[in-house]
Amino acid sequence: MAAVMSEVINNELLIAAVERRRSLWLASDRLHKNKNVKAALWREVAEDVLPGAPESVDLVQKRWKSLRDKFRRLYTARELGRKSGAGADDIEPTDFVWAHYEQLLFLRDTMVTRP
């Protein structure tokens, strides 16, 4: 059942739902550390993404983590490529093509690249 439900999660809808709830992704938000608020926000996101499926909160959170982690890997690789002095010829544009990359750019300020 869970595998079937995870396949029907609309990633674009999930990303938009999380983006509207800054407390879920912005550490500097004053409610970010409030577990009760975040739990309520995740329930809202789950209801937006998979209406009528109260058990979907964990699935939605796992999918979000997967999307965020992939974005972080691509974003970090792109930034490190720029900082290392790699020329335009060294980085293939297709290396960073991913359907959700542009939609997740709101997370770029939360990505801390280490020296």
Residue pairs with C-beta under 8 A, 6 or more apart in sequence:
2 59
5 50
5 53
5 56
5 59
6 59
6 62
6 63
8 50
9 49
9 50
9 59
9 60
9 63
10 49
11 63
11 67
11 99
11 100
12 100
12 103
13 48
13 49
14 45
14 49
14 60
14 63
14 64
14 67
15 67
15 100
15 103
15 104
16 103
17 44
17 45
17 48
17 49
18 24
18 25
18 45
18 64
19 25
19 106
21 41
21 44
21 45
22 29
23 29
23 31
23 32
23 34
23 37
23 38
23 41
24 32
24 38
24 41
24 42
24 45
25 68
25 106
25 107
25 110
26 32
26 110
27 110
31 37
31 38
32 38
42 57
42 60
42 61
43 54
43 57
45 60
45 64
46 53
46 54
46 56
46 57
46 59
46 60
49 56
49 60
50 56
50 59
50 60
67 100
67 104
68 104
68 107
70 98
70 100
71 98
71 100
71 101
71 104
71 107
72 107
72 111
74 96
74 98
74 101
75 101
75 107
75 108
75 111
76 111
76 113
77 95
77 96
78 91
78 95
78 96
79 111
79 113
80 113
81 90
81 91
83 113
